[in-house]
C-alpha cells in the first residue's frame, strides 16, 4: 500500500467528522474501492476547454455554504437534453425541471416549447434565467421553492419530469420525492434521472431503483455519460488531489480539462 493511501485511510474518517458539505460527505462515506471507482470514472472523461459563450461559468467556488451547488453542464449537454425532451413529448408537452442550474429551460424557450416549468431553490439563478428569456416568444414558468419543504408544490402535473439532483443520497431522495408527488395523479409519465452511479454505494443505488419501481416506474433506458460538466478552478484542484489515491494523475492534452459526467436514466410510468 502506498504512503498516500495509508495517509488517506487515517484522514478519511477524520474528514468525514468535520465536513459539512453533503456531497463531500457522500464521497467520504464510500468504501475505498468505491471511491477509487468514482475517481477512475472521472479520470477517464476529459473534454476540450469550453470556448467563451459556450459554457455558463458560475462564481460559486468559494460560496461553500450553498447546499444546492451543482456544476453547470456543457452547451452540448444542454442541447442534447432539449432534443431528448422533444423526442419524448414534443414541444407542446408539459415539462417540469426540478432544479435548473444547467439552464435547460432557456434552451427549451429558444426552441419554442410551450409548457415548461423550472423549479429551483436559488432565486439568483431564476432571475438569471428570466433575463436570458426576456426577448423570447415563449417564457418558461419559474418557481422558487425548497424541495425539502413538504408543503412546496410547483403546481404542475407534467408529462415529463427531469431531475439532476446534488450528488448525495439525502438530496437525491428529496428530489425524487418531489418528482413522485408531481406525477402522482398521472397514469402515464416519464421521469428523467441524471446521476453518476459511482457516487453511491451499490446498495444505495439499488434502493433508489427499487423506490422508483415501487411507484410504478420502470427503467426503459440508460445512457452512460449523457451529461458533461467541465471542472474548473477549485474543482480541478480537488479532483487532481483525489486522483493521487490512484497513484497516478492522468496527463491532459493541451487545451483539455477533466469533466465530471453523469448517466441518464429514463423511467416510464404506465
N, C-alpha and C positions, 0 to 999 in steps of 0.2 A: 504494500500500500504506500502511495506517495505521501510525502510530508504534507502537501496541500490537502489531500483527502483526510489525513489524520487530524489536521487542524480543523477541517470543516466538521468533522464528527463532534468536536468539542464546541465549536462556535454555533452550530445549527440550533441545538436546544436552547442555548442562551439567547440567541437572536429571536427565537420563537416567543420567549418570555417577554421581551421588551418591545417587539414590533407591533404597531397598531394598525398598519395598513392591511386590509383583509386579503387582498390579492397576494401580497408578500407572505402573509401567514399561510395562505393556501400552499404556496411553493415550499415553505419551510416545514409544513406538516407532512409532506410527501416522504416516502421512504427514499433512501439514497439512490437506489436503482431507478425509481420513478422520476426523481429529479434529473438523473442522467438522460433518461429517455426524452424528457421535455427539452433539455439543453441540446441534445443531439438533433432533435427535430428543428429547433431554431437555427442551429449552426448550418443546416443543410438548405436553408431557404434564404436566398440573397436576391437583391434586386438592384437595378440601376438607381442611383440617387435621383429623386424626382426633380423635374425641372420647375422653375418658378411658374406659379399659376396652375400647376397640375396637382398640387398637394396642399391641403389646408393645414398649415402648421400652427398649433396652439402653443401658448406660453404658460403651460401648466406644470412645468418640470419641478418648480420649487413650491408649488401650492400643494404640499403633501397632505393637507387635511381634507382635500377634496375626495370623498369616498367614491364618487361616481366617475372618476377619471378613466378614460379609455383613449388609446391612441387612435387618431383619425386614420381611415383607410386610404389606399391609393385611389386616384381618379378612375383607374381601370376597374377596381373592385366595385366602386360606387355605380359605374355604368353597367357592370355585369349584373348587379342586383336589380337595377331598374329593368334590364332586359328580361331577367327571370320573372319578375313580377308581371310584366306584360304578357309573358307566355302563360303564366298561371291563371290570371284573372282578367286580362285585358285592361285597357286604360279607363274603363268605367267601373271596375271592381272596387269594392271597399277595402282599403288597406290601412292597417294600424301598425305604426312603427313604435315599438316600446324602446325609447332611447334613440337619439339620432345624432350622436357626435360625428357620424360619418356623412351627414348632410344628404342622405338619400331622399328626403322629402323635397329638397331643392332640385335634385336630378329628376324626380318624377314630375315636379311642377314644370320644368323645362320641356318635358315630353308631353305635356297637356293631359296628365292623369287628372280625373275629375273628382275623386273622392279619397283624399289622403289625409290621415291624421297622424301627427307626430307628437308623442307624449314624452316629456323629459323633466327631470328634476331641476335642471340648470336653466334659469331664466336668461342668463347671459347668452347661452347657446341659442335659445329660441328667438331672442331678439336678433341675433346674427342671421338666422335662417330667414326671419321675416324681412330683413334688409335685402338679402340676396334675392328674394322672390318678389320684391316690391314692384318691379316693372313687368312681371309675367302675367299672362291672362288668367292662369289658374293659380289659386293660392291654397296651400295646404292649411289645414286646421291645426293650430299649435296649442297644446295643453300643457300647463306646468303642474307638476304634482310629484309627490313622493310615493313610489311604488310600494314601499314598506307600510304605508298607511292603509289599513283595510277599507277605509272609507273612500279612498281615491278611486274614482271611476271616470275614465276618459269619455264615456258616453257613446261608445262605438261598438257595434256588433259586426265585426269585419268578415270579409271572405278570406282574407289572408292577414295573419298577424306575424310580424317579424321581430325577433328579439336577438340582440347582440349584447348579452349581459357581461358585467365585470367578471373577470376570471377567478372567481372564488365560489365555493359551494353555496354559501348562505344567500348571496345575491343572485346567483343563478336560479335558485328555487323561488326567490321573491319575484323575479321576472316571470318565471313560469306560472306562478300563482296568478299574477295579473293577466297573463295571456289566457289562461284557462277560464278566468272569470269573464273575459271579453267575449269568448266564443261559446259560453255555456248554453246560450239559447239557440245556437245554430246546429242544425242537423248535419250540415256539411261545412267543413272549414279546413284551412291549410295553415300549418304552423311552421315557420322557418326559424330554426335554432342554429346560431353560429357560435361555436365553442371550439377551443383547442382541446381535444380529448386527453392529451398528455398532462393537462393542468390538474386533472382529477385522478384519484386512485381508481383502479378498475372497479372496485365495489361501489364507489360513489357514482361513477359513470353509469353503471348498471342500474342503480337506484333511480337516476334521472330518467332513463329509458323506460323503466317499469312504471314510474309515476305517470308518464305521458300515455303509456299503453292502458293504464287503469282508467283513464278518462276518454278512451275511445280513439286515441291517436296511434296510427300505425306508421312505422318508418318506411317510406317509399324509396328514398334515395339519399345517398351520402356522397358529397363531392369534396374530396380532400383538398385542402389548401385553396379553397374558393376565395378566401379573403386575405388580403395582404396589408400589413401595417408597418410602414418603414420606421425603423428605430433611429432616433437622433439624440444628440446631447447626452443627458444623464442615462437615458435608456440604453444607449450603445455602451456606455461605460459599465453599467451593471451587468449587461449580457456578457461582455468580454471577461469581466471578473468571474462570472458564473461558469463560463466555458473552461476556466482553468481547472474546474473539477474533473474535466475530461482529460486533463494533462495535455491538451492541445487546443490552441486557438486557431481556427481555420484562417487561411490567408484570403483577403479580399482583393479582387482585381481593381485596378484604378477606376474610380467612379462608382464602385459598388458599395452597398451597405447592407447590414443584416436587416431582415424583415420578419416581424412576427406574423404568424399565419393562424388561421382557424378554419375548421371544416364547416360545411353547410349540411345540415340535416333537414330533410323535407319530410314532414309528417302530414298525413291526411286523416281527417275525421269523417266518418260516414262513408 
